[in-house]
Amino acid sequence: MSIFSVLIVDDDEKLVKLLKAYFDREDFITYTAEDGLSALQAVKDKSPSVIILDLMLPGMSGWDVCKQVRRDNDTPILMLTARDEESDRLIGLEIGADDYVTKPFSPREVVARVKAILRRVGNSVVNRRILKMDNITIDPERHQVFNGGLPVELTPTEFKLLELLAGNPGKVFTRLQIVEQTQGYMFDGYERTIDTHIKNLRRKLEADPKNPRYLQTVYGIGYKFNGGSNE
């Protein structure tokens, strides 16, 4: 199953919480930002699959955020506007927005429109994304992993597992979730093979596999990827 993440950018706290609740129920990984500068930082740090962007933001406008994002990448953008004026919609689309929704709107409509955008662009939204965490670089499109600039040979299962965890730094996955999202099926005993794959990944990626910096165990739950320093 593909994992999609959404960045919701709006200074209306109640609206953000409402949208987040709907996207969480649809199994999206949800990030939020309340102004333009924090939105740009989140785009850089989180590499979301799609951005929901309000036009009327404090400080930096949604238009400026959209233009800045478009200078660096082609992440799909769904714009939110409080005014149903054709000029606003046209400007938004001209500077790079993929779609728009006029306030007030149904959260279900926003979710549906985001899903439609992702269907149009396909899984390449996720697959094109190059993940970089400290010394680790993952290129999903080329199916390559580098550690300190040196190539690392991984099995297909190891690659999927690493891409899942590293693509969601800090998020804890149970063994069952890892199996379902990397294999799409289950059979008796397969959950425990995840431990073996993690052990192999640590051997290939960690300076000290017994004291892992990246692939960390969350005891009693599962595993997570730590992109920062080991404490």
C-alpha positions in Angstrom: 0.0 0.0 0.0 1.4 3.4 -0.9 1.8 5.9 1.9 0.8 9.5 1.2 1.4 12.5 3.3 -0.5 15.8 3.3 0.7 19.2 4.6 -2.2 21.4 5.7 -1.3 25.1 5.7 -3.8 27.4 7.3 -3.9 29.7 10.4 -7.4 28.6 11.3 -6.7 26.2 14.1 -10.2 24.7 14.1 -10.2 24.1 10.4 -6.8 22.5 10.5 -7.8 20.1 13.3 -11.0 19.2 11.3 -9.1 18.5 8.1 -6.4 16.6 10.0 -9.1 14.3 11.6 -10.5 13.5 8.1 -7.1 12.8 6.6 -6.0 10.7 9.6 -9.1 8.5 9.1 -8.0 8.0 5.5 -4.6 6.8 6.7 -2.7 9.8 5.4 0.3 11.0 7.3 -0.7 14.6 8.2 1.6 17.6 8.8 0.4 21.1 9.6 1.7 24.7 9.4 0.1 28.0 10.3 2.1 30.4 8.2 4.1 30.6 5.0 7.6 30.3 6.5 6.8 27.3 8.6 5.0 25.8 5.5 8.2 26.2 3.4 10.3 24.6 6.1 7.8 21.7 6.4 8.0 21.1 2.6 11.7 20.9 2.9 11.8 18.7 6.0 8.8 16.4 5.4 8.5 16.2 1.5 4.7 15.8 1.6 2.9 14.1 -1.2 0.5 17.0 -1.5 0.0 20.4 0.0 -3.3 22.0 1.0 -2.5 25.8 1.0 -4.7 28.6 2.2 -4.2 31.9 0.2 -4.8 34.2 3.2 -1.9 33.5 5.5 -0.2 35.8 8.0 3.0 37.3 6.8 3.7 35.4 3.6 0.7 34.9 1.4 -0.4 31.5 -0.1 0.5 32.9 -3.5 4.1 33.6 -2.5 4.3 30.2 -0.8 3.1 28.5 -4.0 5.6 30.3 -6.1 8.4 29.5 -3.7 7.5 25.8 -3.7 7.3 25.7 -7.5 10.9 27.0 -7.7 12.1 23.8 -6.0 9.7 21.0 -6.8 6.4 19.9 -8.3 4.6 18.7 -5.2 0.8 18.9 -6.0 -0.9 21.9 -4.4 -4.6 22.3 -3.6 -5.4 25.9 -2.8 -8.0 27.1 -0.3 -9.6 30.5 -1.0 -12.3 32.4 1.0 -13.3 34.4 -2.1 -15.1 32.8 -5.0 -13.5 35.2 -7.5 -12.4 33.9 -10.9 -9.3 36.1 -10.8 -8.1 34.4 -7.6 -8.6 31.0 -9.0 -6.9 31.8 -12.3 -3.9 33.4 -10.5 -3.5 30.3 -8.3 -3.6 27.9 -11.2 -1.3 30.1 -13.3 1.4 30.1 -10.6 1.3 26.4 -10.1 -1.7 25.2 -8.1 -3.2 21.9 -9.2 -6.7 22.6 -8.0 -8.7 24.9 -5.6 -11.6 24.7 -3.2 -13.6 27.7 -2.1 -14.5 28.2 1.6 -16.7 27.2 3.2 -16.3 23.6 2.0 -16.9 20.0 3.1 -13.9 18.3 4.5 -15.0 15.2 2.5 -14.7 17.2 -0.7 -11.2 18.3 0.2 -10.2 14.7 0.8 -11.8 13.6 -2.4 -10.0 16.3 -4.4 -6.6 15.4 -2.8 -7.2 11.8 -3.8 -8.1 12.8 -7.3 -4.9 14.8 -7.6 -2.9 11.9 -6.4 -4.6 9.6 -8.9 -3.8 12.0 -11.7 -0.1 12.3 -10.9 0.1 8.6 -9.9 2.5 7.0 -7.4 5.4 9.0 -9.0 4.6 11.7 -6.4 6.1 9.4 -3.9 8.5 7.5 -6.1 10.3 10.6 -7.4 11.1 11.8 -4.0 14.7 11.4 -2.9 15.0 11.0 0.8 18.1 12.4 2.6 18.7 11.9 6.3 22.2 12.7 7.6 24.5 10.2 5.8 21.7 8.2 4.3 20.3 8.9 0.8 17.4 6.9 -0.7 16.5 7.3 -4.4 13.2 5.3 -4.9 13.0 5.9 -8.6 16.5 4.4 -9.2 16.1 1.9 -6.3 19.5 3.1 -4.9 20.7 3.7 -1.4 23.9 5.5 -0.4 25.6 5.7 3.0 28.1 8.5 3.2 28.1 8.7 -0.6 28.9 5.0 -1.0 26.3 2.6 -2.6 24.6 0.0 -0.4 23.2 -3.2 -1.8 19.8 -4.1 -0.4 17.3 -6.8 -1.2 13.9 -5.6 -2.5 12.3 -6.3 0.8 15.0 -4.4 2.7 14.7 -1.5 0.3 10.9 -1.3 0.8 11.3 -1.5 4.6 13.9 1.2 4.7 11.9 3.5 2.3 8.8 3.1 4.6 10.6 3.9 7.8 12.9 6.6 6.4 10.0 8.2 4.5 8.3 8.8 7.9 11.0 9.7 10.3 10.0 9.4 13.9 6.8 7.5 13.2 6.6 4.2 15.0 5.4 1.2 12.9 4.4 -2.1 14.3 5.6 -5.3 12.6 2.2 -5.9 11.3 2.0 -2.4 9.7 5.4 -2.9 8.2 4.4 -6.3 6.6 1.1 -4.9 5.3 2.6 -1.8 3.8 5.7 -3.4 2.3 4.3 -6.8 1.3 0.5 -6.3 1.1 -0.2 -9.8 2.6 0.4 -11.9 5.6 1.2 -15.4 6.6 2.0 -17.1 9.9 5.4 -16.1 11.3 6.1 -13.4 8.7 5.9 -10.6 11.3 9.0 -12.0 13.0 11.0 -12.0 9.8 10.9 -8.2 10.0 13.3 -8.5 12.9 15.7 -10.3 10.6 15.4 -7.6 7.8 16.0 -4.9 10.4 19.1 -6.7 11.7 20.4 -7.0 8.1 19.7 -3.3 7.4 21.5 -2.3 10.6 24.5 -4.3 9.5 24.6 -2.6 6.2 23.8 1.0 7.3 24.8 1.5 10.9 28.3 2.3 12.1 27.5 0.3 15.3 24.6 -2.2 14.5 24.3 -3.0 18.3 23.8 0.7 19.1 21.8 1.8 16.0 21.6 5.5 15.2 18.9 5.2 12.4 16.8 2.0 12.7 15.6 2.1 16.3 13.6 -0.4 18.2 10.5 0.8 20.1 10.2 -2.0 22.6 6.8 -3.7 22.8 5.7 -1.9 19.6 8.0 -2.1 16.6 10.5 0.2 14.8 11.1 3.8 13.8 13.7 5.7 11.8 15.6 8.4 13.5 17.1 10.9 11.2 19.0 12.8 13.9 21.8 11.9 16.2 21.5 8.9 18.5 21.0 9.9 22.1 
